[in-house]
Amino acid sequence: MSGVLDNMIEPGDKILVGITGHWGKVVADIAKRFGANVTRMEKPPGSRFTLHELEAALQEHKPTILFLLNGESSTGVYQPLQGIGDLCYKYNCYTIIDLVATVGQQPIKMDENKIDAVYFNTHKGCGGIPGLAPVSYSPRAMQKIKRRRIPARIYQTDITKQADAWYITMPVEQRNAAWHHSFSMPLLYALREVLAKIVEEGLENVWDRHADTHRYLHDRAKKLGLEHYVPNPEDRLIGTSVFKAPPGKDGYKIASFVFKKFDIEISPGLFVDMGKVIRIGLFGRNANRDAVSRVMDALGVALNSTETNV
Ligand SMILES: Cc1ncc(COP(=O)(O)O)c(C=O)c1O
């Protein structure tokens, strides 16, 4: 997160940050620390931006960079990427997209959608372990970065240095002038294994499995009478689903009940409407119907227990 923002932001750059929950606020904070002129554009929790709203905001604020989350995991909101790159090209603006809650769970198509810079991690949809944060920059983003008047502030995530080190921009014989970082080999091997598993299953099958899990989870939630936090079905994120805690029930008590009695971790919210929601993450190897059944059986017991009353 910080690395991509640092590479893309030069002090004084105007960044328009789309906020659909907690993580957009974090990005606004980080961007400010890197000297950006930050404009926050906020939606009520549970909703996303329309292309029309984005275009109006680009016209009004004329930012250098537009930041959006493809998936806001705190509220369970999905922001489709189609059309955003075209808009940003039209208004001469770069895009940074947080893909943490979507990679491995559904198609991204960074090039097709003309996105300039992205980051994600490897322990959500990819099904790996925490510790790595892959990034990708478009050629257009790399041109902006190469034109910087002052270098990025964080040496270790400076993409020009990393590119040198990986021989992308510098011949091997000049490598002693390049950047150095001792990588975690166990993490790389772990990533290799999860990627091999994705290849074995087939990427499209992996996406289908996540979509099927999502549908099944929502069927089961309906049977429990749960109301979605995100009202519009098309705005619901695959992989992280957020429901309102039923009237008279406490999200903290429900999460704690399910954890203690069934050894399953669900969450009473993430920074937004804590205790008033039930947040369920099923991605990576947990994206399957058996996992849904285990969680929803446990949740059903929790909702029927007086121990989870407010
Ligand atoms: C949408 C989103 N962005 C960023 C982050 C931060 O990622 P990490 O925990 O790998 O630092 C998270 C973590 O949950 C997230 O859900």
The ligand as a Gaussian input file, in Angstrom:
#p B3LYP/6-31G(d) Opt

LIG

0 1
 C       -9.089000      -3.922000       1.131000
 C       -7.845000      -4.028000       1.976000
 N       -6.807000      -3.227000       1.712000
 C       -5.671000      -3.313000       2.428000
 C       -5.529000      -4.213000       3.464000
 C       -4.229000      -4.312000       4.192000
 O       -3.606000      -5.487000       3.793000
 P       -2.534000      -6.211000       4.732000
 O       -3.275000      -6.744000       5.910000
 O       -1.966000      -7.294000       3.875000
 O       -1.541000      -5.166000       5.104000
 C       -6.581000      -5.070000       3.771000
 C       -6.485000      -6.044000       4.857000
 O       -7.430000      -6.658000       5.288000
 C       -7.773000      -4.972000       3.004000
 O       -8.811000      -5.790000       3.236000

